[in-house]
Amino acid sequence: MLCLAAQAAAHTKKGYLRDKFYRLKARRGHNCAITLGQRSAGGAR
């Protein structure tokens, strides 16, 4: 469920989570960025 929320946040036009996703994607790759985005979207660290 959080995976879908992270992907949706990554594909918005503007936003903090979108920017964070693209920074992580450049460093770690798509799958890792989605996983870390889930943690950000869920509020857990």
Buried (B, 14 or more C-beta within 10 A) or exposed (E): EBEEBBBEBBEEEEEEBBEBBEEBBEEEEEEEBBBBBBEBBEEEE
